[in-house]
């Protein structure tokens, strides 16, 4: 399957998820605090290269893939490379540097469910939402147990893995996942015609 085809399928999956999350937010009134990037600063976030393939393809089309790969190879930071803190002394406030092309883990966290050790579906969200919107959170958790629809982590990752089983099941620290996604795109086009819309960085 071509890179372009994989990217289209991933983007279609993300569009479906974004619609479900938007509906869930409307039904529950849960929301992230504007400017909060605390979850993005977690030092042990893991992801698959596949969920960042649209991001890597976007960089490639715009002639930024090799420059970004060099930056990833030279960094020792474990915070997501795409994340942009608003201040050096307060990394918890910031934003995604390429929100449109954020990964599946970024889209799911906060507004998706996972099963606990008893098999009960629970909302997987951050401490800030749990504490600052405690009444809503408790109501939502109860509603989920009674059948309120919520996107489920494992379901969406299974759907993603069907697009490319190897890349979807390769789980890495997030910056390594970003690096592998770029390498996948660059290696694909070594001996193939460049895609429509490609912009030469030079």
N, C-alpha and C positions, 0 to 999 in steps of 0.2 A: 504494500500500500504506500502511495506517495506521501511525502511530508504534507503537501497541501491538503490531501484528503484527510489525513489524521487531524490536522489543525481544524478543518471545517467540522469534523465530527466532535472534537473536544469543545469547540465554541458552541455548537448546537446543544451539547450537554450542559454547558455553563449557562446558556440562555434559559434553558428549562429550569435549572436550579435557581437562577436569579428571580424568575417569575414566582416560584414556590416560596422563596424566602420573603419576597415582597408581600405576598399574600399573608404569610405567617406573621410578619411584622404588623400588618394592618389589623389582623385579628387579635393580636396579643398586646400591642402597644409597646413591646420591648424594643429598645434601640441602643445603639452605641452612643457614648458621649462624644460630642463633636471635638475633634482634635486629639482624641485618646488613641495612642498607639501602643499601649502597654503589652498587649498580646503579641505584637510584632517584635518586641524586644526580648522575648523569651529566648534563652540561649540554646535550647535543645530542640527547636522546631525541626521536624523532619517532613520530607515531601518526596514525591516521585518526580523524576525528570519529565514524565509525560504531561503532568498538569501544567508545566511551564513551557511546553512546546509552542503554544501560540505566542507567548512572550518572546521566546527565542527567535521564532520565525519573523515576528514584527521587527525585532532588532536587525535581523539579517536583511529584510526588505529595505530598511532605512540605513544600511551601511554601518551599523553600530555593533554588530555581533563580535567582531574580532577585538575591538577596543574594550568591550565589556568583559569578554573572556580573559583578556590580559589583566584587567582590574581584579577579577575574581581569583586568578592565579596568584596575584600579588598580595591579596588581603589575608590577614590573620583573624579578622573579625568573624564572630559566629552569628551576630544579628543579621537578619536578612539583608542582603545587598541592595534590594530594591527600596527598602524602608528609608524614609527621610525624616529624621528628627528635626523638630523646630528649633531646638537649642542644644548646644554641646553638653550643657550641664544637666539637662533634663530630657533624656532620651524617650521617656514615656509619652511625651507629647510630640505628635508628628503625623505623617500620612504616608500612604503607599505612593512610591514614585511612579508607578505605572498601574494604577487601579484597574483599568479596563482589562489588563492582562494578568491580574493576580491569579494565584493558583487555586486549586480545589480546596485545600486545607484552609486558605484565607477566606473563602466564600462560605464554607460550612461552619467554621467555629463561631459560636455565639447563637446560631439559629438553626442548629441541627441536633438530632438525637443520637444517642448511643445507648447500648444496653449495659446495665450494671451486672454485678456477679449473680444476681437473682433472675436475670433475664428481663428486668423491668426497663422500659424505655424512659430515658431521662434526657432533659435538655443539657447539652454540653455547651456551657457558656462561661464567661469570666466572673471572677470574684466581684469586680466593680458592678456589673449588672445585678448579680445576686444581692449585693449589699445596698446599692442605691435604688434599685427597683424591686425591693424584696417582696412587696405585696403582689406585684404583677408576676414576678418569677414564680412564687408559690402557686398562684392561680394557674399559671401556664403549665407548670409541672403536673398539677392535678388534672388539668384538662387533657394533657397528653396521655396520662394514664387511663383516661376515659374515652380516648379515641380521637382527640384533636390531631389532625395530620401535621407532621413535622418531617422535613427531609432527614434521612438517616445516613450517617457516615458510611457504613459498610455497603449500603445499596449503591451509593454514588461512586464509591471506589470500585465496586464490582463492574459498574457500567463503564467506568473509565478504562479498567483493565481489558475490557473486550476490544478496545481500539488498538492497543498494543500491549500484549500480556507481559512481555519482558520489561519494557520501560515503565509500565504501570505498577509492577510488583517490585521494582527496584526502589527501596526506601532509603533515603540518604539525608544527612544534615542539609538544611535548606540551601545553603550556598553551593554545596556540592551538586545538589539537584539542578540548580540553575546552570552550573558549569556544564554538566552532562547534556542538558537540553540544548545549549548552544552548540556544543561539539557535535551532537546528533544532526543538527541542521547544517552546519558547515561541512561535515563529512559527506552528507547526502549529496551536496551540490558540487563536490570536487570534480566529478566526471559527468555531470548532468547539466542540461541547459538551465540557465537562471530563470526564476519564475517571473511572471509579469509583475510589474511594479517595483522591481529591484532598483535600488539607488546605489550607485557606486560611491563609496566613502571618499574616494580621491577626486 
